[in-house]
């Protein structure tokens, strides 16, 4: 489904180019290394196993980083899969009234309580007749009128018809509706039809849309307006939904200050935490605990982490890279958090931490750069929050559109580039927004989302298909 009102027409576009020969060659060589290690250094079995297991876990290693002792990086797909394995299914349900059901996750199947439509339904304003195939030859006598919500009963004979409105029940023995535009009314009130009719035309048969007992909305569906309309149509008022997970948000960094504080010199306003709070609100989060800014004091960080580990999710921002004050991973370990992975082959947002707390809390350590936070919230946190909320479908679904210009990827993995969808020559295309890097939140403000440049692809040209994610704007209200 196209979001934000975007419904581009079909276009002829080129597929994204395959990985470069260099990337393929490097990947092949790297995959041979475990076997070479095993043969040449049989005593180094531990080193071989470590390397082999890294590839089994779908990791990415770029040859140009070998001289710098860079570790292996998890792909985004592997990161999502490994993090999703940590998510516990929702433990509680609650009941909401129909007007409040939008955005909730349905906790049980909803079936049709009767046939839909529950009667033969007129699809046009016109006249109901008993079909003969000779409707255009003789005048018909109008013996009654049927409006929606009313019943008609009476005797009818050859040459009789009834006037009927769209949505009304077609009474027996009438079996065909001729639209009013194909009729002429005489001075005596009789009706002549200008064309022959097809048997059963302009009538929706009983049960044509759905049969009684048919499941219309399965459990795990995120409820959007079309679902709410269906719930109303099948007589549902009290709706069973899953309870949303609880979340603690902890922004870290001694350089941060809140928006309501006067700006001071090199201090940075705390935008990340408030983006995360707003995003969670759009996702329907009900229990969000904002812990306030945490300075780079390890004791302070550990204290706040311990408080956050009582929730289902703990989301930290900043302090997860390799700087001297990036102590969050160490503090998490000291609080009993098991590290699942640290670093992902994505730009922006490489220094990503994912862990599991002693009681099962899913821990995200997001980078400090705002665009990286926005990308990871859309590509990782949102899907896993939805899964924890009971959603059946939760993975990101890009919209594939042609690229307006050229794009480059010099990173080791997948790159997400700020962009907008624009009209060019009557076609919808993805246009890159100039950006000064992952700290440039103004480029995100001007963008509608990001498009993907796959790992191993260094260049895309005009017309190449790209996966576009509308990750801000209507990001958190898209339909899966």
Steps between C-alpha positions, in 0.01 A plus 500: 500500500628847420525733794450873545259512208768394254368274226753514216397361161678192360836590354759320298811500712833330515572249775774586751843389381648183640793499736829609345757244392729622775234440763427152366870412489559627853200309629620177334851535639371572848277195496801281407704620797336266757590194291856624447539561873379149574746339255807715561462545875325192639599607849316829460157339513367769734594777254339304215179442696473867593539609140265231367230583754521867409409418143229261611345793685479703177771751583661745258875561476649751258855435376603866511457492879731204557808718560314695770396203715133581457263230629236324298174688461151351508280563199175686563296191411696286744472771765122507469477120511723467806325781683157361411599172666529692829148638488246331723140468383252731672390363836184700555191607309246769569170616352447832326184647354475520122565878472831449685617196302701681230870413522446212744603139429209259485524216754250253348358413159193691387252312278193608306190468720278454193529483124631820339289636343227338711249522212506550121603866487424753229822643363329781306205734522248366250219249456487137614341263248457128443744431219358389164757625252229714337504797738538752216184396315206591725421755772512394866258595775667641816330335801713627787824653631773344717744719693803380699395356834142430393323181393253463215240230477217477257363318203659550161430373155641507151598849394532629859808665649595688815707812540810423711786698652868409532560283807140384534404133530366361171181310588395178324401426230701789354847393387639779282546876543498736202665830578289811487711649219369225268133581565234738374189581704172553314225745584296214646784407739605192307869439425670398179857370490734601221725192514477129564609384843738224607362258754602603852662825394555775758428265791759386755393148605463413868839397642686624193756693710536257791321203654383474860783368719776601257798657679529856374767644729750256655655548841822698483366756253589863567164674479468782249182688400402235244518235772295714738233537230490122458474447877201732504342323202512162677358631827817524710503770769729369773828411330763266654851638446850418620663709768798702374848444648641741756803711405767702678689769303845610618693765300866505603765770467636775724469736203120476491245746631122501483309723255359714780848591628684809369753409229854511636817499290594153371201327660264304274124491539359157566295424188552123481302407809209717398498350151490153656218605735295643214564192286389267777190711554412459132548125543242495777737459794312545826772457762809706411742606772732787417800487726638842411854576383770272639852646521809302398564397860509115506346481845212723391451297182496168687245632747262611225551180300397293801178701523430456128555124506163458671322583171455292186721732292790721601607752233820697555648755261865597485807354667514177297789574263874476576580837655648547846161597645304229315455285810143380445592146379726446801236633739239271344729200547554596866121508541470143375393579143602234248645655184337358187687719251687827484541670161289455192593545133270796444563866426402704690495312827791255509559516879181319602476288815240230562482299820276305734450588863496246786117494502462503121501875434595575139773765508578735211805723512441747217767734362504863606459647152136596438462366143644166611246491784218570256613222266538241776167594654335436164693193389552324831321635807163552331482144357599342830263718700220388269602136541499540877152651461377181331514619137509221241683711242763735631798509262574819300347502151660743255326648198700438182529808280752622240780728611500856367879543487823333600580363846818360654582261784853499639409318819558131577132412516155630418460876479184699571485838327248780580259556211162619382256363244452753222324509164723500193353477154170381641668220697582469869872472568726506807712815531796506739511782757848653545631408843804585709504165674326317781505807724306708247146479634399789272536269198266257675256784557496571126473133403198272493708191561809313389588269215727196517828448320578130552824375652757439226340752262709815469303688237141538380389700198184677385217254447641230727236358731558573868317397814351817650398506867278793607668495839390838619172672441262205480766253613324372804154482347576292190302185430691180472 
